[in-house]
Amino acid sequence: MSDFDSDSPLESDWSDRGNLAWNEFDWERYLRNQDEAIQLYLARYEALRRCADRIDAVAEQMGWEQAEMEEEETADSRVEEEDSADFDEGEQVYTLHKNPVFIATKAIYLGLRRPWELLAADSAKVPGALAISYLVSLQRGEEHACQAVHALDFGDYAMAISLFKRALAELNQSLALLGAPAAVKHRAVAAYREDALPRLFDLREIWLRVTNECRDELNRPGEE
């Protein structure tokens, strides 16, 4: 957004955390919990992969839709509570790692990357050039998407849109690599592609939804 305060965003972000005083072990425990959230999302996603509305179904199982409704209903009262919150409890701390879009993106990419790494280890199943190119494409798409979520958390919706567009471009590159004639002639790659396509399209759907929401925010009349 054009009015984004670029002078001291980190200072203002951390100023809301009160007297938070965690050491490295506290943060390591916190990060492990967030890693578990990614694994939990992936497990639920895998269980519902035959479901047409799996994105929404997994979000519901993760409790995100209910949490969003409760947040909207109690927005005013929550602001007052946060002023006196005790941040010694990990559940009260918010970072990028708790963002639902971040969790979904990391989890689905993990589901794409792990089986490919096993294939790529065998040059008889996957040509070396394709193995490297596809992994690089996955990494770039994930990086752009995570940066976009970071922009979202800072309220810079225009930057988030730009970064999601980069992520989508890289996702298209991943699709092109998997669909190349030289790739699909390999049986292992063709089998992987069949499983990977729905995941890639789910990532696209998630990012497009968020991009549309960002555009809606940018098009809203400014507050007086």
Residue pairs with C-beta under 8 A, 6 or more apart in sequence:
1 155
1 156
1 157
1 158
1 218
2 158
4 154
4 155
4 156
4 159
5 12
9 154
13 154
16 82
17 87
17 93
18 85
18 86
18 87
19 87
20 87
20 93
22 30
26 90
29 90
30 90
30 93
30 95
31 97
33 90
34 95
34 97
34 98
34 103
37 62
37 97
37 98
37 103
38 103
38 106
38 107
38 110
39 107
40 62
41 58
41 62
41 103
41 104
41 107
42 107
42 108
42 110
42 111
44 58
44 61
44 62
45 54
45 58
45 107
45 108
45 111
46 111
48 54
48 57
48 58
49 198
51 57
54 202
55 104
55 202
55 205
55 206
56 65
58 104
59 65
59 100
59 104
60 66
62 100
62 103
64 100
71 78
85 92
86 92
87 93
96 102
96 146
96 149
96 150
96 153
97 103
99 149
99 152
99 153
101 145
101 149
101 152
101 206
101 207
101 210
102 146
102 149
104 206
105 142
105 145
105 146
105 149
105 203
105 206
105 207
106 142
106 146
108 199
108 202
108 203
109 138
109 141
109 142
109 203
111 199
112 138
112 196
112 199
112 200
113 135
113 138
115 192
115 195
116 126
116 131
116 134
116 135
116 138
116 192
116 196
117 135
119 125
119 126
119 131
119 188
119 189
119 192
120 126
120 131
120 132
120 135
122 188
123 131
125 186
125 187
125 188
125 189
126 186
126 188
126 189
127 182
127 183
127 186
130 177
130 180
130 182
130 183
130 189
133 177
134 174
134 177
134 178
137 170
137 173
137 174
137 177
138 174
140 170
140 173
141 167
141 170
141 171
141 173
141 174
141 203
142 167
144 163
144 164
144 166
144 167
144 170
145 163
145 164
145 167
145 203
145 207
147 163
148 159
148 160
148 161
148 163
148 164
148 166
148 167
148 207
148 210
149 160
151 157
151 159
151 160
151 163
152 160
152 210
152 214
157 214
157 215
157 217
157 218
158 214
158 218
160 210
160 211
160 214
161 211
161 214
161 215
161 218
164 207
164 210
164 211
164 214
165 211
167 207
168 204
168 207
168 208
171 200
171 203
171 204
171 207
174 200
175 197
175 200
177 183
178 184
178 189
178 192
178 193
178 196
178 197
179 193
183 189
183 193
184 190
184 193
